[in-house]
Amino acid sequence: MTSEATSAETSAETSAEGPAERSAKTGGDGGESLRRVAVASFIGTAIEFYDFYCYGTAAALVLNQAFFPTLDPVNATLASFSTYAVAFAARPLGSVLFGHFGDRVGRKSVLVVSLLLMGLSTACVGLLPGYGTWGIWAPVVLTLLRFLQGIGLGGEWGGAALLAVEHAPRSRRGLYAAFPQLGPSVGFFAATGVFWLLSSVLDDAAFRSWGWRVPFLVSFLLVGVGLFVRLKISETPVFTKVRDAQEAARVPVVDVLRTHPRELLLAAGGMIVAYGLFYTATTYCLAYATGTLGIARSTMLGLSLVACLFLAAGTWLAATRSDAAGRRRLILAGSVLAAGWGLVLFPLLDTAQPVLIALGVGGALFCMGVVYGPMGAYLPELFSTRVRYSGASLAYNLGGVLGGAVAPLVATRLQSAFGSASVGWYLSAMAVLSLLCVLALPETRARELT
């Protein structure tokens, strides 16, 4: 090839790149902006998922006795998990609400509102009197606050993922989308760590009386940190172009249902295994190990901290590799791994040996991370810019209803009726369902976002 041809080819390639892609190569101000966006998307999702997981941990450990003391142990646990599931029903509503304004007004401003709603709802749980003080109103208000948590988180993930993806160069979207995808790992680690610390330093009576409230009250501080970071970032260039051209959708959710129904349903199905693995391996297994197997609360929380490292490793590995290997291929690989690990998880747990429990839960969370990591770029790439916030958020959170909301409830009933092995088969079935859904979707890593 002649030098003139090479020069012309390089020039054409450079002219086809967006400003973010060119600046990332040169390491100029755009690169600095990308780092700021990555940090903002990571910190925001970490804080919001910390809030969300505080409730899940408390639901497994203490909310059944604090708010449902008149029920027998199994039904009290089911009632506690039912208030936990309410947030998953609310999350698609949050997707529609925040997605509407995110696709019409902008990603940044909507993310600030979602952070405020989530943080304040969480902090108020820490201030809520128990059943002994407020009677029936205590679980009623608890359910309302959990519903508001769900609305807030329903708008969070899509905006954070779009913030990273729409700022990033095409060849590195998986890398930058890895940062908001790490938010759940860090949020879960932080929430579990705070509960573990309190369980270690407080006796059981103090923990159940007031200690469990401390993680919720910490949210007041975290909201301030999150707002400080998010107010410093700029709107995404992809959305700015659509807004300036006055091409924003009038009713984004209607446009999603009209133009992307297949992508919406299949992507939601693809997310089922990630949610099912996570909430079975964390919330349900925590309740099962401490309640049925008799493992000490502090021990199980410590093992959950170790297992969380597997989640972070799987998420980062798959998300960053997806730029070269493809999003779809890695998600399919994670689903296959999950189908096999579902049959291994509970035999490992039932040994009641700490090392094997950590291996079982850690392996499940690693499989979840391999599926979940590439989704940060994959879901936004499936939808057009005009409806991307609504489409990606709705697919993500509909998967949560099907995989996350019911998983602890179904697992509790299955274990009670058929033994723990049936819960493993349930996990494997969800993995196969997600595998089939993703097989019907295309690869997206080479797609342009505009």
C-alpha positions in Angstrom: 0.0 0.0 0.0 1.4 3.4 -0.9 2.0 6.1 1.8 -0.5 8.3 0.1 -3.2 5.6 0.4 -2.3 5.0 4.0 -2.5 8.7 4.8 -5.9 9.0 3.1 -7.2 6.0 5.0 -6.0 7.4 8.3 -7.5 10.7 7.5 -10.9 9.2 6.7 -10.8 7.1 9.9 -10.1 10.2 12.0 -12.8 12.2 10.4 -15.3 9.5 11.1 -14.5 9.5 14.8 -16.4 11.6 17.3 -14.7 14.2 19.5 -14.7 11.8 22.5 -12.9 9.2 20.5 -10.2 11.6 19.1 -9.6 13.1 22.5 -9.3 9.7 24.2 -6.5 8.9 21.7 -4.7 12.2 22.3 -5.1 12.2 26.0 -6.3 15.8 26.0 -9.2 17.5 27.9 -11.7 15.1 26.4 -9.7 12.2 28.1 -9.9 14.0 31.4 -13.6 14.5 30.9 -14.0 10.8 30.2 -12.2 10.0 33.5 -14.5 12.3 35.3 -17.6 10.7 33.7 -16.3 7.2 34.6 -15.8 8.2 38.3 -19.2 9.9 38.4 -21.1 7.0 36.9 -19.2 4.6 39.3 -19.8 6.6 42.5 -23.4 7.2 41.7 -24.3 3.6 41.1 -22.2 2.4 44.1 -24.2 4.7 46.4 -27.6 3.8 45.0 -26.9 0.1 45.1 -25.5 0.5 48.6 -28.9 1.9 49.6 -30.8 -0.8 47.8 -28.7 -3.7 49.2 -28.9 -2.3 52.8 -32.6 -3.2 52.6 -31.9 -6.7 51.2 -29.4 -7.5 54.0 -31.7 -6.1 56.7 -34.7 -8.1 55.2 -32.7 -11.3 55.5 -31.5 -10.6 59.1 -33.8 -8.4 61.1 -36.8 -6.8 59.4 -39.0 -9.9 59.9 -38.8 -9.5 63.7 -38.8 -5.7 63.7 -41.9 -5.2 61.5 -43.7 -8.6 61.5 -43.3 -10.0 65.0 -46.7 -11.6 65.2 -46.1 -14.0 62.3 -44.4 -17.4 62.5 -40.8 -17.5 61.3 -41.4 -18.8 57.8 -44.3 -16.3 57.1 -42.4 -13.5 58.8 -39.5 -14.1 56.4 -41.8 -14.3 53.4 -43.5 -11.0 54.6 -40.0 -9.4 54.9 -39.0 -10.6 51.4 -42.4 -9.4 50.1 -41.7 -5.8 51.1 -38.2 -6.4 49.6 -39.9 -7.4 46.3 -42.1 -4.3 46.2 -39.1 -2.3 45.0 -38.7 -4.5 41.9 -42.3 -3.9 40.9 -41.6 -0.2 41.3 -38.4 -0.2 39.2 -40.1 -0.5 35.8 -42.3 2.4 36.8 -39.1 4.4 37.7 -37.7 3.4 34.3 -40.8 4.9 32.5 -40.8 8.0 34.6 -37.1 8.8 34.6 -36.7 7.5 31.1 -39.3 9.9 29.8 -37.4 12.9 31.2 -34.0 11.3 30.5 -34.9 11.0 26.8 -36.5 14.5 26.6 -34.6 16.7 29.1 -31.2 15.0 29.5 -29.3 12.2 31.3 -27.5 14.4 33.9 -30.4 16.2 35.6 -32.5 13.0 35.9 -29.6 11.2 37.6 -29.5 13.9 40.2 -33.2 13.5 41.1 -32.9 9.7 41.2 -30.0 9.9 43.6 -31.9 12.2 45.9 -35.1 10.0 45.9 -33.1 6.8 46.6 -30.9 8.3 49.3 -33.6 10.0 51.3 -36.0 7.0 51.1 -33.2 4.8 52.4 -32.3 7.1 55.3 -35.9 7.3 56.3 -36.0 3.5 56.8 -33.3 4.0 59.4 -35.6 6.5 61.3 -38.8 4.4 61.0 -40.3 3.1 64.3 -40.9 -0.6 64.5 -44.1 -2.6 64.9 -44.0 -2.3 68.7 -44.3 1.5 68.4 -46.4 2.2 65.4 -48.3 -1.1 65.1 -49.6 -1.9 61.6 -48.5 1.5 60.2 -44.8 0.6 60.6 -44.9 -2.1 57.9 -47.2 0.1 55.7 -44.7 3.0 55.8 -41.8 0.5 55.3 -43.4 -0.8 52.2 -44.0 2.8 50.9 -40.3 3.7 51.4 -39.2 0.5 49.7 -41.5 1.4 46.8 -39.8 4.8 46.5 -36.4 3.1 46.6 -37.5 1.1 43.6 -38.7 4.2 41.7 -35.3 5.8 42.3 -33.2 2.8 41.3 -35.4 2.3 38.2 -34.1 5.6 36.9 -30.5 5.2 38.1 -29.0 2.4 36.2 -30.0 3.4 32.7 -28.8 7.0 33.2 -25.5 6.0 34.6 -24.8 3.4 31.9 -25.7 6.0 29.2 -23.5 8.6 30.8 -20.5 6.3 30.4 -21.5 4.7 27.0 -22.5 7.9 25.2 -19.3 9.7 26.3 -17.0 6.9 25.3 -15.3 6.1 22.0 -16.9 3.2 20.1 -13.9 0.9 20.6 -13.9 1.4 24.4 -17.6 1.5 25.3 -17.3 -1.8 27.1 -14.4 -0.5 29.2 -16.2 2.7 30.3 -19.5 0.9 30.8 -17.6 -1.3 33.3 -17.4 1.5 35.8 -21.2 1.8 36.5 -21.4 -2.0 36.3 -18.9 -2.1 39.2 -21.3 0.0 41.3 -23.4 -3.0 42.5 -20.2 -4.9 43.6 -18.9 -2.0 45.6 -22.4 -1.1 46.9 -23.0 -4.6 48.0 -19.5 -4.9 49.6 -20.1 -1.6 51.5 -23.6 -2.5 52.7 -22.5 -6.0 53.8 -19.3 -4.6 55.4 -21.2 -2.2 57.5 -23.7 -4.9 58.7 -20.8 -7.3 59.4 -18.9 -4.6 61.4 -22.0 -3.9 63.5 -22.7 -7.6 64.0 -19.2 -8.1 65.2 -19.1 -5.2 67.7 -22.7 -5.3 69.0 -24.5 -8.0 70.9 -27.6 -9.4 69.4 -30.0 -7.3 71.4 -28.3 -4.0 70.5 -28.1 -5.0 66.8 -31.8 -5.8 66.6 -32.7 -2.8 68.7 -30.8 0.0 66.9 -27.7 -1.3 65.3 -29.4 -2.4 62.0 -30.5 1.3 61.5 -27.0 2.7 61.2 -26.3 1.5 57.6 -29.5 3.3 56.5 -28.6 6.5 58.2 -25.2 6.6 56.5 -27.2 7.3 53.3 -27.6 11.0 54.4 -23.8 11.4 54.0 -23.6 9.4 50.8 -26.3 11.5 49.1 -24.2 14.6 49.6 -21.1 12.9 48.2 -23.0 11.7 45.2 -24.6 15.1 44.4 -21.2 16.8 44.6 -19.7 14.4 42.0 -22.7 14.3 39.6 -23.2 18.1 39.5 -19.7 18.4 38.0 -20.3 16.3 34.9 -21.6 17.5 31.5 -24.5 16.2 29.3 -23.6 13.4 26.9 -22.7 14.6 23.4 -24.9 12.0 21.8 -28.0 13.3 23.6 -27.0 16.9 23.0 -27.0 16.3 19.3 -30.5 14.8 19.4 -31.8 17.6 21.6 -30.3 20.4 19.4 -31.8 18.8 16.3 -35.2 18.7 18.1 -35.5 15.0 17.5 -36.4 13.9 21.1 -39.3 11.5 21.3 -42.5 13.0 22.6 -43.5 9.9 24.6 -40.4 7.7 24.7 -41.9 4.6 26.3 -44.6 4.5 23.5 -41.9 4.7 20.9 -39.9 1.9 22.6 -42.9 -0.4 22.5 -43.6 0.6 18.9 -40.1 0.4 17.4 -38.1 -1.9 19.7 -40.6 -4.5 21.2 -38.5 -7.5 20.3 -35.3 -6.0 21.8 -37.1 -4.9 24.9 -38.6 -8.4 25.7 -35.5 -10.4 24.8 -33.1 -8.1 26.6 -35.3 -8.3 29.8 -35.2 -12.1 29.4 -31.4 -11.9 29.1 -31.2 -10.1 32.4 -33.2 -12.6 34.4 -30.3 -14.9 35.2 -28.1 -12.0 36.5 -30.8 -10.9 39.0 -31.8 -14.5 39.9 -28.2 -15.4 40.7 -27.5 -12.3 42.7 -30.5 -12.2 44.9 -30.5 -15.9 45.5 -26.8 -16.0 46.3 -26.9 -13.0 48.6 -30.3 -12.2 50.2 -31.8 -15.7 50.2 -28.6 -17.6 51.0 -27.9 -15.2 53.9 -31.3 -16.0 55.3 -31.0 -19.7 54.6 -27.5 -20.1 56.1 -28.3 -18.1 59.3 -31.8 -19.4 59.8 -31.8 -23.0 58.5 -28.1 -24.0 58.7 -27.5 -22.2 62.0 -24.4 -20.3 60.8 -23.5 -17.2 62.8 -24.7 -13.9 61.3 -21.2 -12.3 61.4 -19.6 -15.4 59.8 -22.0 -15.4 56.9 -21.7 -11.7 56.4 -17.9 -12.1 56.3 -18.2 -14.9 53.7 -20.5 -12.6 51.6 -17.8 -10.0 51.6 -15.3 -12.5 50.2 -17.8 -13.7 47.6 -18.4 -10.1 46.5 -14.8 -10.0 45.2 -15.7 -12.7 42.8 -18.6 -10.6 41.5 -16.3 -7.6 40.9 -13.7 -9.8 39.1 -16.3 -11.3 36.8 -17.9 -8.0 36.0 -14.6 -6.2 35.2 -13.2 -9.1 33.2 -16.3 -9.6 31.0 -17.1 -5.9 30.6 -13.5 -4.9 29.5 -13.1 -8.0 27.3 -16.4 -7.3 25.5 -14.8 -4.6 23.3 -12.7 -7.3 21.7 -14.7 -10.5 22.1 -18.2 -9.1 21.8 -20.9 -8.5 24.3 -23.2 -11.3 23.2 -20.5 -14.0 23.3 -19.6 -13.3 26.9 -23.2 -13.0 28.1 -23.9 -16.4 26.5 -20.8 -17.9 28.2 -21.9 -16.5 31.6 -25.4 -18.0 31.2 -23.9 -21.4 30.4 -21.6 -21.2 33.5 -24.6 -20.2 35.6 -26.7 -23.1 34.4 -24.1 -25.5 35.7 -23.3 -23.6 38.9 -26.9 -23.6 39.9 -26.7 -27.3 40.5 -23.5 -26.9 42.6 -24.4 -24.0 44.8 -26.6 -25.6 47.4 -24.6 -28.8 47.9 -21.7 -26.6 48.8 -23.9 -24.5 51.1 -25.3 -27.5 52.8 -21.8 -28.7 53.9 -22.0 -25.7 56.4 -18.2 -25.4 55.9 -17.2 -21.7 55.6 -14.6 -22.3 52.8 -17.1 -24.2 50.7 -19.9 -21.7 51.3 -17.6 -18.9 50.2 -16.8 -20.9 47.1 -20.4 -21.6 46.3 -21.7 -18.1 46.7 -18.5 -16.6 45.1 -18.9 -18.9 42.1 -22.5 -17.9 41.6 -21.6 -14.2 41.8 -18.7 -14.7 39.4 -21.2 -16.2 36.9 -23.5 -13.3 37.5 -20.7 -10.8 36.9 -19.8 -12.4 33.5 -23.4 -11.9 32.4 -23.8 -8.5 34.0 -20.5 -6.8 33.0 -21.2 -6.6 29.2 -24.8 -5.5 29.8 -23.7 -2.0 30.6 -22.8 -1.4 27.0 -25.0 -4.1 25.4 -28.5 -2.8 26.5 -27.9 0.8 25.5 -26.5 -0.3 22.1 -29.7 -2.2 21.4 -31.8 1.0 21.4 -31.8 4.2 19.3 -30.7 7.5 20.9 -34.2 9.0 21.0 -35.5 6.2 23.3 -32.2 4.8 24.7 -32.8 5.8 28.3 -36.3 4.4 28.4 -35.5 1.2 26.4 -32.3 0.2 28.3 -33.8 1.1 31.7 -37.0 -0.8 31.1 -35.3 -3.9 29.8 -32.9 -3.9 32.7 -35.7 -3.5 35.3 -38.2 -5.8 33.8 -35.6 -8.4 34.1 -35.4 -7.5 37.7 -39.1 -8.1 38.3 -38.8 -11.6 36.7 -35.5 -12.6 38.1 -34.9 -10.6 41.3 -38.2 -9.8 42.9 -39.5 -13.4 43.0 -36.2 -15.3 43.5 -36.1 -15.1 47.3 -39.8 -15.8 47.6 -39.7 -18.8 45.2 -36.5 -20.1 46.8 -38.1 -19.9 50.3 -41.1 -21.9 49.1 -39.1 -24.4 47.1 -36.7 -25.1 49.9 -39.5 -25.5 52.4 -41.4 -27.9 50.2 -38.7 -29.8 48.2 -35.4 -29.1 49.8 -32.4 -26.9 48.8 -31.6 -28.9 45.6 -34.8 -27.6 44.0 -33.6 -24.0 44.4 -30.5 -24.9 42.4 -32.6 -26.3 39.6 -34.6 -23.1 39.7 -31.4 -21.1 39.2 -30.4 -23.3 36.3 -33.8 -22.9 34.6 -33.4 -19.1 34.8 -30.0 -19.4 33.2 -31.3 -21.5 30.3 -34.1 -19.0 29.7 -31.7 -16.1 29.6 -29.4 -18.0 27.2 -32.3 -18.6 24.8 -33.2 -14.9 24.9 -29.7 -13.6 24.2 -29.3 -16.2 21.4 -32.1 -14.4 19.6 -30.4 -11.0 19.9 -27.6 -9.6 17.6 -24.1 -8.5 18.5 -23.8 -4.7 19.0 -20.2 -3.8 19.7 -19.7 -2.3 16.2 -22.9 -0.2 16.2 -22.8 3.6 16.0 -24.9 5.3 18.7 -26.2 8.0 16.4 
